Amino acid sequence: MAKIYTYSDFEGFSNSTKDTLISLTEIIGSAWMVCFQICPALACISYVVILFHLVILCRKSMRIHSVNLIMLGISICDFAKLSYDTYAVFSILTATKCTPPLSYPFKLMDFWSPAVADVARRLGTWLTFLMAVLRFFILRSSLNPRFNKVSKPKYSLKMMFLAFVISSLMSLFYWGRFEIVEDKIWIPPIDCEGFASNFSIQGYKSILRSEYLNRQGPIVRIFNLADGLLKLIPSIMFPILTVLLIRELRRADDSLRKNSVSKKEESKSDHTTKLVIMMSITFIAAEGPYGIVYFFQGVVTEPRGLVDMSSDLLRIFEVFMIINATSHCLVCFAVSSQYRRTVKDLFCCVKEPTIMRSSASRISGLGGDNVIKVVSKMGK
């Protein structure tokens, strides 16, 4: 049920502004309720698509390029975020007054699951930004042998691991402020069936550690500001990076032609850069608003109405992030010929016999009549 807001929720504004903010907050709240209802269906579709995407990116033929490895890391982050969002919605939909509290091990998992999702969300942002920066430097230094290591998978793995460690430490700093302690003993209500007459279970809850009680406000605000900036800065930089990538792509095309690089290698370079550009555009659309609102929460901590409005906006943007995660597979399939070949190989579609492929490579330089003669001999 949507909350009813009053003037007291927007102290510090004029009455006319309060009326506008109340109407806007209620509209956003209603939109969130709609998004909450369609989330399960979107999550099911996204699960199938992301799992398929992960299977393709894990293939050996896809793991030989640094950009593909980073895309694999992004997909793992998408899967982790989606898993938590699905779990949270499922918990809300299935919880009733007859649902007993979680045991300590499950309460521990329930407590740290949003922390894992927080790491994945932040890391997904950084990895997408890293992929664009990495592609820019690869294009920038394509003719410089000293920078060849940038395009190697080992280099991207090191950068991904470093980003993972930093993101994990940030989440640990925030979620480590809490501890799980015993709560009151839970006894099922009288009208709940299926329980023994003397059934009871120990409940648990998470509370703020005593050493953080006096610093709760500043710590949360600093964390939201820092985390919001780390989400907002990539969103601001992505349009600039996209323009630089397009410029470097054109410059690389000219260099490749001057150095007589084959059309096949030129096309491969173009497709990789176009893939990164498309991923950047989808990221800007999905993650940019999320970073702005997250930063807003770090700056504005009152009145309560504005805080609720920003929280509902974040929940709405979760839906767009699910759609964005689902679109990665479609973007890769549309832009990357290597991705399409891997899909075909996986499902044995248009898979030539080994002898035909090896023979084709030997006769690729022959003329029309000679090709026919060789193929006819192979048939015999």
C-alpha angles and dihedrals in degrees: 000000000000117000119247111231127207137188090271090067091062105043116171097039131098118259093253091051090047090054090052093046093048092052092045093048092050091049091050090047091052091048089052091053089054091048090049090057095050095042096087092055093045091047092054092052092044092049092057094046096045093047090051089048091051092050091053095046091049092059114112093240090059098045096066095081126070094222091053091050091053089048088054089053091049091051091051088052090049090051092049092049092047092049092055094044090051092047092049093050092045091051092052094046095048100040115109135160088264093057109107119225120263121269117245097267092048091043088053091052091045091052097049097040093082088048090056089048089050091053091048094048094050093041092050089056093050094045092052090050090046091052092055093046092047092051090049092054092045090055092041093053100030092126096041112091092199091069097048090105090068090071094048119106092232091061093052091046091056092049092047092051092050091050090048092052093049093046091048092050091052093052091044089054090055102038094037089073090078134071133193116240136171117279129193121306111267118227118183116246117257094253093054112104130206098048129110116251093251097037118144136153135196114252126211134202138182119242135178114265113252094242090062099047096096093041098045097109099046094044094051091046093049091047093049091047094049095042092045091051091049088054095040099048094060089048090054093044096047096075089050091047091048091055090047091049092052090049092048090047091058091045091049091050090055092047093048092051092048091051092048094242113175120264089239093059091043091053091047091054091048093051094049092050093045089051091054091047092052091048089050092052094050089047093053091052096048107030101032097073090042092056092047093053092043090053089047089057090056092052101038116050097158156082099045094231093061091047091053091047092053091047091053090048090054090052091050091050088054086072091054090049090054090051090047092052090051092049093060092077092049092048092050092048093048097046108027118072089188089057091051091049090051091051091050092048091049093055094036091242117161089349110167121213113262093245091053093051094048092045091048091056091053095050098039090104096050126102126249100272094043091051090054091050094050093046091049090052090050090052090055 
